[in-house]
Amino acid sequence: MAIPHAGVVKPGTSRNTKTGSWRVQRPVFLHQECIGCRQCEYICPEGCVFGEGKHFEADLDYCKGCGLCAAVCPKQDIEMKPEENKA
């Protein structure tokens, strides 16, 4: 594949490839203090946080474990946990 000038490629290709297999930590949505602000959904760079009301989850097939969702949660209702051994 030829790389265009400046390394720009078309957006939206991450949904074609599951990338969660190399994650070292994963978000755990506790569903105890959620106020439904959707900040976790808005900040996710992969767009893999979804839900409605006060019940959100991450699609772990695409989540890279960056922790932005947990960092932005005003109620600390998302914890980052070490990824379980997949072997």
C-alpha atoms as one frame of an Amber mdcrd trajectory, in Angstrom:
protein
   0.000   0.000   0.000   1.403   3.351  -1.004   1.371   5.966   1.752   0.025
   9.330   0.553   2.031  12.481   1.109   2.298  13.444   4.799   1.149   9.959
   5.820  -2.555  10.764   5.681  -4.892   7.829   5.166  -8.654   7.631   4.901
 -10.472   7.718   8.268 -12.769   5.039   9.584 -10.579   1.992   8.992 -10.190
   0.933  12.648 -13.621  -0.733  12.597 -12.281  -3.119   9.950  -9.633  -4.554
  12.275 -10.138  -5.778  15.823  -7.371  -4.167  17.837  -8.218  -5.031  21.433
  -5.991  -8.117  21.595  -2.863  -6.156  22.588  -4.530  -4.132  25.340  -2.796
  -4.351  28.769  -5.638  -2.850  30.774  -9.370  -2.644  30.219 -12.136  -0.358
  31.446 -14.642  -1.790  33.895 -17.869   0.201  34.041 -19.125  -0.088  37.613
 -22.682   1.217  37.041 -22.924   2.541  40.591 -22.473   6.308  40.399 -23.038
   7.002  36.685 -24.932  10.243  36.010 -25.313   9.624  32.266 -23.102  12.542
  31.205 -21.709  10.532  28.236 -18.216  11.966  28.661 -16.764   8.445  28.401
 -18.487   7.995  25.052 -17.451  11.412  23.733 -13.761  11.110  24.629 -13.136
   7.570  23.372 -10.727   7.904  20.412 -11.893   4.571  18.971 -15.612   5.229
  19.371 -16.056   1.915  21.146 -17.887   3.181  24.252 -21.631   2.883  23.808
 -24.799   2.901  25.835 -27.676   5.034  26.956 -29.130   6.375  30.154 -26.737
   5.408  32.905 -25.477   2.151  31.436 -22.364   2.340  29.258 -19.883  -0.326
  28.144 -16.847  -0.584  25.892 -16.583  -2.903  22.905 -13.456  -4.757  24.016
 -12.770  -6.022  20.502 -11.728  -2.463  19.622 -10.806  -0.883  22.978  -7.077
  -0.204  23.238  -7.129   0.394  26.995  -6.003   4.031  26.858  -7.959   4.897
  30.016  -9.359   8.195  28.771 -12.895   7.099  29.626 -11.890   6.422  33.238
  -9.895   9.639  33.481 -12.772  11.831  32.304 -15.518  10.203  34.408 -16.650
  12.833  36.958 -17.906  10.121  39.336 -14.925   7.744  39.003 -17.418   5.050
  38.001 -14.981   3.469  35.517 -11.922   1.568  36.722  -8.986   0.418  34.636
  -8.135  -3.182  35.467  -5.149  -5.232  34.285  -6.089  -7.343  31.287  -6.550
 -11.003  32.056  -4.133 -13.411  30.438  -5.629 -14.371  27.076  -3.327 -17.339
  26.549
